[in-house]
Amino acid sequence: MSKMLEVSDLTMRFGGLVAVNKVALEVEEKQIVSIIGPNGAGKTTVFNCLTGFYRPTEGVIRYAGEEIQGLPGHEIARKGVVRTFQHVRLFKEMTALENLLVAQHRHMHGGFLQGIVKTPAFRRAEAEALDRAAYWLDRIGLTELANRPATGLAYGQQRRLEIARCMCTQPKLLMLDEPAAGLNPKETHDLDDLIRQLRDEFGVSVLLIEHDMKLVMEISDHIYVVNQGCPLADGKPDEVKSNPAVIKAYLGEF
Ligand SMILES: Nc1ncnc2c1ncn2[C@@H]1O[C@H](COP(=O)(O)OP(=O)(O)OP(=O)(O)O)[C@@H](O)[C@H]1O
């Protein structure tokens, strides 16, 4: 397996606060890797640095062999690194289908003129975008609700739609920020299945922030633990589970 993402010495300061302090992590192709840690540990800040929302204070982020730290978010997304957010961020008034189409428009290369003239290449790209949206609506069980505004979907459906929106852009690295938050046990089980399918069928690597330890321990190939911005431990689920420093930080949550 080759390295898709290599992060070293990642540091993010906000004034006097060191939110992320020399974090290192690696994701290989088709791996599911999790970042865990108590509230405020710096997990989302790591995601924000990796996806170009923040320019890290220090450190190197290498994706597919190329340094990407400090690049704007849209360029990083175009390279195949896409994410969901801790709180659902869909276009609420748009339908489920429209949310999937809009996501793809941002990735389509056709220019303004091509759009106005509707060249054959533009029409083809539009037809493909529609096919892809229909495919992903079906995959997440929302075909019947394609024309319902996102705001009218149940919470679990909105969560799935966010993942589908990412998949429509054909990512290589899918980053999910607390995807199981607010889901019931059945929905969490389905999410576990879906994430594995994305890896197995579409070859995506997955980087996950998650507080649901059952899901994390079941699904992860590798786990990184951060505490107060600093790396605390990393390893396979069994290694992390039995690490005394991790048990202490989590007060025996496993
Ligand atoms: N833009 C910002 N400006 C100032 N401080 C910030 C900013 N973003 C995050 N922080 C601080 O950085 C620290 C880490 O926050 P972060 O959201 O990354 O933690 P987290 O591990 O994702 O927490 P949770 O599990 O609760 O989501 C916190 O102390 C937070 O208040």
Ligand as a Chemical Component Dictionary entry (heavy atoms), coordinates in Angstrom:
data_LIG
# 
_chem_comp.id                   LIG 
_chem_comp.type                 NON-POLYMER 
_chem_comp.pdbx_formal_charge   0 
_chem_comp.three_letter_code    LIG 
# 
loop_
_chem_comp_atom.comp_id 
_chem_comp_atom.atom_id 
_chem_comp_atom.alt_atom_id 
_chem_comp_atom.type_symbol 
_chem_comp_atom.charge 
_chem_comp_atom.model_Cartn_x 
_chem_comp_atom.model_Cartn_y 
_chem_comp_atom.model_Cartn_z 
_chem_comp_atom.pdbx_ordinal 
LIG N1  N1  N 0 -10.727 29.590 15.014 1  
LIG C1  C1  C 0 -10.338 29.382 16.283 2  
LIG N2  N2  N 0 -9.925  30.410 17.062 3  
LIG C2  C2  C 0 -9.539  30.218 18.330 4  
LIG N3  N3  N 0 -9.517  29.004 18.933 5  
LIG C3  C3  C 0 -9.928  27.951 18.222 6  
LIG C4  C4  C 0 -10.352 28.065 16.861 7  
LIG N4  N4  N 0 -10.695 26.835 16.401 8  
LIG C5  C5  C 0 -10.497 25.988 17.429 9  
LIG N5  N5  N 0 -10.031 26.645 18.518 10 
LIG C6  C6  C 0 -9.674  26.055 19.813 11 
LIG O1  O1  O 0 -8.780  24.996 19.546 12 
LIG C7  C7  C 0 -9.009  23.929 20.476 13 
LIG C8  C8  C 0 -9.274  22.652 19.713 14 
LIG O2  O2  O 0 -10.575 22.727 19.126 15 
LIG P1  P1  P 0 -11.120 21.640 18.125 16 
LIG O3  O3  O 0 -12.491 22.057 17.694 17 
LIG O4  O4  O 0 -10.132 21.361 17.067 18 
LIG O5  O5  O 0 -11.234 20.359 19.074 19 
LIG P2  P2  P 0 -11.942 18.956 18.802 20 
LIG O6  O6  O 0 -10.997 17.892 19.267 21 
LIG O7  O7  O 0 -12.410 18.876 17.409 22 
LIG O8  O8  O 0 -13.170 19.037 19.817 23 
LIG P3  P3  P 0 -14.635 18.324 19.756 24 
LIG O9  O9  O 0 -14.425 16.862 19.924 25 
LIG O10 O10 O 0 -15.327 18.952 20.930 26 
LIG O11 O11 O 0 -15.238 18.708 18.446 27 
LIG C9  C9  C 0 -10.161 24.352 21.382 28 
LIG O12 O12 O 0 -9.612  24.906 22.556 29 
LIG C10 C10 C 0 -10.847 25.417 20.543 30 
LIG O13 O13 O 0 -11.523 26.345 21.356 31 
# 
loop_
_chem_comp_bond.comp_id 
_chem_comp_bond.atom_id_1 
_chem_comp_bond.atom_id_2 
_chem_comp_bond.value_order 
_chem_comp_bond.pdbx_ordinal 
LIG N1  C1  SING 1  
LIG C1  N2  SING 2  
LIG C1  C4  DOUB 3  
LIG N2  C2  DOUB 4  
LIG C2  N3  SING 5  
LIG N3  C3  DOUB 6  
LIG C3  C4  SING 7  
LIG C3  N5  SING 8  
LIG C4  N4  SING 9  
LIG N4  C5  DOUB 10 
LIG C5  N5  SING 11 
LIG N5  C6  SING 12 
LIG C6  O1  SING 13 
LIG C6  C10 SING 14 
LIG O1  C7  SING 15 
LIG C7  C8  SING 16 
LIG C7  C9  SING 17 
LIG C8  O2  SING 18 
LIG O2  P1  SING 19 
LIG P1  O3  DOUB 20 
LIG P1  O4  SING 21 
LIG P1  O5  SING 22 
LIG O5  P2  SING 23 
LIG P2  O6  DOUB 24 
LIG P2  O7  SING 25 
LIG P2  O8  SING 26 
LIG O8  P3  SING 27 
LIG P3  O9  DOUB 28 
LIG P3  O10 SING 29 
LIG P3  O11 SING 30 
LIG C9  O12 SING 31 
LIG C9  C10 SING 32 
LIG C10 O13 SING 33 
# 
